[in-house]
Amino acid sequence: MGQKVNPIGLRLGINKTWSSKWYVDPREYADTLHEDLALRKALAASPEAQGAEISEVEIIRHPQRITIVIHTSRPGIIIGAKGANIEKVGGRLQKIANKKIQLKIKEVKRPEVNAQIIAQNVARQLKSRGSFRRALKMAVNNAMKAGVQGVKVRVAGRLGGAEMSRTEQYKDGRVPLHTLRANIDYGTAEADTTFGVIGVKVWVFTGEVYRKDRKEDAGLLVRKKKTPAAASERS
């Protein structure tokens, strides 16, 4: 059997970072984790967030407050007229958390290359009884036109209302899942149809990230070897 690994979890600390950033006493860990999950669930279920195309929710915990950064391609929907929607969402989340909540909205500039938004769009089309083949082809073509190096979209379930569930996938370009330096964006969504749930998975390969592209660690800067040019200048 194939051993499947989440592409983002595999690359944590290499070219991906955690979506929850905090550190607590080990005895408080379980409660804090469940509070994070409850906040994410409440945000996804809130009517103000429907159709806002939220790609990621970052939770950053400070001693006195919790900062929630919502990455969305349609910030106007979640903010609402004069910030009415964002206040409602904040009030709803405040009931769950035991600290003051601060909400921040970040716009996703290129939604056509964001794996989570692609998955949500495909799921929305499947829910409205659209052709799954057309939905997959459109998603793959739009991502490739936007300049990604590779994209793979997979759907599984009772496709087209068929009696037996099956898996279909469309792929274009290259998606090297075993290459750790490859920047793979991964997203999932579910289409809750009248004949069952159809799952959608999307992998987007945007290019390879090399060490020089990232900010250098302070410890590495100290241990850096002197270049021959620098040594000759001193002599």
The 8 nearest C-alpha neighbors of each residue, nearest first, counted from 0:
[[1, 2, 3, 4, 5, 166, 177, 176],
 [0, 2, 3, 4, 5, 177, 176, 6],
 [3, 1, 0, 4, 5, 177, 6, 176],
 [2, 4, 1, 5, 6, 0, 176, 9],
 [3, 5, 6, 2, 9, 8, 7, 176],
 [4, 6, 8, 7, 9, 3, 185, 10],
 [7, 5, 9, 8, 4, 10, 185, 183],
 [6, 8, 10, 9, 5, 11, 15, 185],
 [9, 7, 5, 11, 10, 6, 4, 15],
 [8, 10, 6, 7, 11, 5, 4, 179],
 [11, 9, 13, 7, 8, 15, 14, 12],
 [12, 10, 15, 16, 8, 13, 9, 7],
 [11, 13, 15, 16, 14, 10, 17, 9],
 [14, 12, 10, 11, 15, 180, 179, 16],
 [13, 15, 10, 12, 11, 182, 180, 16],
 [16, 14, 11, 10, 12, 13, 7, 17],
 [15, 17, 11, 12, 18, 14, 13, 10],
 [16, 18, 19, 20, 11, 15, 57, 12],
 [17, 19, 57, 20, 58, 16, 56, 55],
 [20, 18, 58, 17, 57, 59, 21, 35],
 [21, 19, 59, 58, 17, 18, 60, 22],
 [22, 20, 60, 59, 19, 23, 61, 58],
 [21, 23, 24, 20, 60, 28, 25, 61],
 [24, 22, 28, 25, 27, 21, 31, 26],
 [23, 25, 27, 26, 28, 22, 31, 29],
 [26, 24, 28, 27, 23, 29, 22, 31],
 [27, 25, 24, 28, 29, 23, 30, 31],
 [28, 26, 24, 25, 30, 29, 31, 23],
 [27, 29, 25, 31, 30, 26, 32, 23],
 [30, 28, 32, 31, 27, 33, 26, 25],
 [31, 29, 33, 32, 27, 28, 34, 26],
 [32, 30, 34, 28, 33, 29, 27, 35],
 [31, 33, 35, 29, 34, 30, 28, 36],
 [34, 32, 36, 30, 35, 31, 37, 29],
 [33, 35, 31, 37, 32, 36, 30, 38],
 [36, 34, 32, 38, 33, 37, 39, 31],
 [35, 37, 33, 39, 34, 38, 40, 32],
 [36, 38, 34, 40, 35, 39, 41, 33],
 [39, 37, 35, 41, 36, 40, 42, 34],
 [40, 38, 42, 36, 37, 41, 43, 35],
 [39, 41, 37, 43, 42, 38, 36, 44],
 [42, 40, 44, 38, 43, 39, 45, 37],
 [41, 43, 39, 45, 40, 44, 38, 48],
 [42, 44, 40, 41, 45, 39, 48, 49],
 [45, 43, 41, 42, 40, 46, 48, 49],
 [44, 46, 42, 47, 48, 43, 41, 49],
 [47, 45, 49, 48, 44, 43, 42, 50],
 [48, 46, 45, 49, 77, 84, 88, 76],
 [49, 47, 51, 46, 45, 77, 50, 43],
 [50, 48, 46, 51, 47, 45, 43, 52],
 [49, 51, 52, 48, 76, 53, 73, 47],
 [50, 52, 73, 48, 49, 76, 53, 77],
 [53, 51, 50, 71, 72, 116, 54, 73],
 [54, 52, 71, 51, 70, 55, 72, 69],
 [53, 55, 115, 70, 116, 71, 52, 56],
 [56, 54, 70, 53, 69, 57, 71, 18],
 [55, 57, 69, 68, 70, 58, 67, 18],
 [58, 56, 18, 68, 67, 19, 59, 55],
 [59, 57, 19, 67, 66, 20, 18, 60],
 [58, 60, 20, 66, 65, 19, 21, 67],
 [59, 61, 65, 21, 66, 64, 58, 20],
 [60, 62, 64, 63, 65, 59, 66, 21],
 [63, 61, 64, 60, 65, 98, 21, 23],
 [64, 62, 61, 98, 99, 65, 60, 100],
 [65, 63, 99, 61, 98, 100, 62, 60],
 [66, 64, 60, 100, 61, 59, 101, 99],
 [67, 65, 101, 59, 58, 102, 100, 60],
 [66, 68, 58, 102, 57, 103, 101, 69],
 [69, 67, 103, 57, 56, 104, 102, 70],
 [68, 70, 56, 104, 105, 103, 71, 55],
 [71, 69, 105, 55, 54, 53, 106, 107],
 [72, 70, 53, 106, 73, 107, 52, 54],
 [71, 73, 107, 106, 52, 110, 74, 108],
 [74, 72, 51, 71, 75, 76, 52, 106],
 [73, 75, 77, 76, 71, 78, 72, 106],
 [76, 74, 78, 73, 77, 79, 80, 51],
 [77, 75, 79, 74, 78, 51, 73, 47],
 [76, 78, 74, 79, 48, 75, 47, 84],
 [79, 77, 85, 82, 75, 84, 76, 74],
 [80, 78, 84, 82, 76, 83, 77, 75],
 [79, 81, 82, 83, 78, 84, 75, 76],
 [82, 80, 83, 79, 78, 84, 85, 86],
 [83, 81, 78, 79, 80, 85, 84, 86],
 [84, 82, 79, 86, 81, 85, 80, 87],
 [85, 83, 79, 87, 78, 86, 82, 77],
 [84, 86, 78, 88, 87, 82, 83, 77],
 [87, 85, 89, 83, 84, 88, 90, 82],
 [88, 86, 90, 84, 89, 85, 91, 83],
 [89, 87, 85, 91, 86, 90, 92, 84],
 [90, 88, 86, 92, 87, 91, 93, 85],
 [91, 89, 93, 87, 88, 92, 86, 94],
 [90, 92, 88, 89, 93, 94, 87, 95],
 [93, 91, 89, 94, 95, 90, 38, 88],
 [92, 94, 90, 96, 95, 91, 89, 100],
 [93, 95, 92, 91, 96, 90, 97, 89],
 [96, 94, 92, 93, 97, 38, 34, 37],
 [97, 95, 93, 98, 94, 92, 34, 99],
 [96, 98, 95, 99, 93, 94, 100, 64],
 [99, 97, 64, 96, 100, 63, 65, 93],
 [98, 100, 64, 65, 101, 93, 63, 97],
 [101, 99, 65, 64, 66, 93, 98, 102],
 [100, 102, 66, 65, 67, 103, 99, 64],
 [103, 101, 67, 66, 68, 100, 104, 89],
 [102, 104, 68, 67, 69, 105, 101, 66],
 [103, 105, 69, 68, 70, 106, 74, 102],
 [106, 104, 70, 69, 71, 107, 103, 68],
 [105, 107, 71, 72, 70, 108, 74, 104],
 [108, 106, 72, 71, 109, 110, 70, 105],
 [107, 109, 106, 110, 72, 71, 111, 105],
 [108, 110, 111, 107, 112, 113, 72, 145],
 [111, 109, 113, 112, 72, 107, 116, 108],
 [110, 112, 142, 109, 113, 141, 117, 145],
 [113, 111, 142, 110, 109, 114, 145, 147],
 [114, 112, 110, 116, 115, 111, 117, 109],
 [113, 115, 186, 117, 185, 201, 116, 184],
 [114, 116, 186, 118, 54, 117, 113, 187],
 [115, 117, 119, 118, 113, 114, 54, 52],
 [118, 116, 114, 120, 115, 119, 113, 121],
 [119, 117, 115, 121, 116, 188, 120, 187],
 [120, 118, 116, 122, 117, 121, 188, 123],
 [119, 121, 123, 117, 122, 118, 116, 124],
 [122, 120, 124, 118, 123, 119, 134, 117],
 [123, 121, 190, 125, 119, 120, 124, 189],
 [122, 124, 120, 126, 121, 125, 119, 127],
 [123, 125, 127, 121, 129, 126, 122, 120],
 [126, 124, 122, 128, 129, 127, 123, 131],
 [125, 127, 123, 128, 124, 192, 190, 122],
 [126, 128, 124, 125, 129, 123, 192, 122],
 [129, 127, 125, 126, 124, 130, 159, 192],
 [130, 128, 125, 124, 127, 131, 134, 126],
 [129, 131, 133, 132, 134, 128, 125, 159],
 [130, 132, 134, 133, 135, 129, 125, 158],
 [133, 131, 135, 134, 130, 136, 137, 169],
 [132, 134, 136, 130, 131, 135, 137, 129],
 [133, 135, 131, 137, 132, 136, 121, 138],
 [136, 134, 138, 132, 137, 133, 131, 139],
 [137, 135, 133, 139, 138, 134, 140, 132],
 [136, 138, 140, 134, 135, 139, 141, 133],
 [137, 139, 135, 141, 136, 140, 134, 142],
 [138, 140, 136, 142, 137, 141, 135, 150],
 [141, 139, 137, 143, 142, 138, 136, 144],
 [142, 140, 144, 138, 143, 139, 137, 145],
 [141, 143, 145, 112, 139, 144, 140, 111],
 [142, 144, 140, 146, 147, 145, 141, 139],
 [145, 143, 141, 146, 142, 140, 147, 139],
 [146, 144, 142, 143, 147, 141, 112, 111],
 [147, 145, 144, 143, 148, 142, 205, 112],
 [146, 148, 205, 143, 149, 145, 142, 204],
 [149, 147, 205, 204, 172, 206, 173, 146],
 [150, 148, 172, 173, 204, 174, 171, 147],
 [149, 151, 203, 171, 202, 170, 204, 139],
 [150, 152, 170, 202, 201, 169, 171, 203],
 [153, 151, 201, 169, 168, 200, 170, 202],
 [152, 154, 168, 200, 167, 199, 201, 169],
 [155, 153, 199, 167, 198, 166, 168, 200],
 [154, 156, 166, 198, 197, 165, 167, 199],
 [157, 155, 164, 197, 165, 158, 196, 198],
 [156, 158, 164, 161, 160, 163, 159, 165],
 [159, 157, 160, 156, 161, 164, 165, 155],
 [158, 160, 161, 157, 130, 131, 128, 129],
 [159, 161, 157, 158, 194, 162, 195, 163],
 [162, 160, 157, 159, 163, 158, 164, 194],
 [163, 161, 160, 157, 164, 158, 194, 159],
 [164, 162, 161, 157, 165, 156, 158, 160],
 [165, 163, 157, 156, 162, 158, 161, 155],
 [164, 166, 156, 155, 157, 163, 167, 158],
 [165, 167, 155, 154, 156, 168, 153, 164],
 [168, 166, 154, 153, 155, 165, 169, 152],
 [167, 169, 153, 152, 154, 170, 166, 151],
 [168, 170, 152, 151, 135, 153, 136, 171],
 [171, 169, 151, 150, 152, 168, 172, 139],
 [170, 172, 150, 149, 151, 173, 139, 169],
 [173, 171, 149, 148, 150, 174, 170, 143],
 [172, 174, 149, 175, 148, 171, 150, 204],
 [173, 175, 149, 204, 176, 150, 172, 203],
 [176, 174, 177, 178, 173, 181, 204, 183],
 [177, 175, 178, 174, 6, 183, 181, 179],
 [178, 176, 175, 179, 181, 6, 174, 180],
 [179, 177, 181, 176, 180, 175, 207, 182],
 [180, 178, 181, 177, 10, 13, 176, 9],
 [179, 181, 208, 207, 178, 182, 209, 14],
 [182, 180, 207, 179, 178, 183, 206, 208],
 [181, 183, 207, 206, 205, 204, 180, 208],
 [184, 182, 204, 203, 181, 185, 202, 205],
 [183, 185, 203, 114, 202, 204, 182, 186],
 [184, 186, 202, 114, 201, 183, 203, 6],
 [187, 185, 115, 114, 201, 200, 118, 202],
 [188, 186, 200, 199, 118, 115, 201, 185],
 [187, 189, 199, 118, 119, 198, 122, 200],
 [190, 188, 198, 197, 122, 199, 191, 196],
 [189, 191, 122, 197, 126, 196, 192, 125],
 [190, 192, 196, 189, 195, 126, 197, 193],
 [191, 193, 195, 126, 194, 196, 190, 197],
 [194, 192, 195, 191, 196, 126, 160, 128],
 [195, 193, 192, 160, 157, 196, 191, 161],
 [196, 194, 192, 193, 191, 197, 157, 156],
 [195, 197, 191, 190, 192, 198, 156, 189],
 [196, 198, 156, 190, 155, 189, 195, 191],
 [199, 197, 189, 155, 154, 188, 190, 196],
 [198, 200, 154, 188, 187, 153, 118, 189],
 [201, 199, 187, 153, 152, 186, 118, 154],
 [200, 202, 152, 186, 114, 185, 151, 118],
 [201, 203, 185, 151, 150, 184, 114, 183],
 [204, 202, 150, 184, 183, 114, 149, 205],
 [205, 203, 183, 149, 174, 148, 206, 182],
 [204, 206, 147, 148, 182, 203, 183, 149],
 [207, 205, 182, 204, 181, 148, 208, 147],
 [206, 208, 181, 182, 180, 209, 205, 204],
 [209, 207, 180, 181, 182, 212, 206, 210],
 [208, 210, 212, 211, 207, 180, 213, 181],
 [209, 211, 212, 213, 208, 215, 214, 180],
 [210, 212, 213, 209, 214, 215, 208, 216],
 [213, 211, 210, 209, 208, 214, 215, 207],
 [214, 212, 211, 210, 215, 209, 208, 14],
 [215, 213, 216, 212, 211, 210, 217, 220],
 [214, 216, 213, 217, 219, 220, 211, 210],
 [215, 217, 219, 218, 220, 214, 213, 221],
 [218, 216, 220, 219, 215, 221, 222, 214],
 [219, 217, 221, 216, 220, 222, 215, 223],
 [218, 220, 222, 216, 221, 217, 223, 215],
 [219, 221, 223, 217, 218, 222, 216, 215],
 [222, 220, 218, 219, 223, 217, 224, 216],
 [223, 221, 219, 220, 224, 218, 217, 225],
 [224, 222, 220, 221, 219, 225, 218, 226],
 [225, 223, 226, 222, 221, 220, 227, 219],
 [224, 226, 229, 223, 227, 230, 228, 222],
 [225, 227, 229, 228, 224, 230, 231, 223],
 [228, 226, 230, 229, 231, 225, 232, 224],
 [229, 227, 231, 226, 230, 232, 225, 233],
 [228, 230, 232, 226, 227, 231, 225, 233],
 [229, 231, 227, 233, 228, 232, 226, 234],
 [232, 230, 234, 228, 233, 229, 227, 226],
 [233, 231, 229, 230, 234, 228, 227, 226],
 [232, 234, 230, 231, 229, 228, 227, 225],
 [233, 231, 232, 230, 229, 228, 227, 225]]
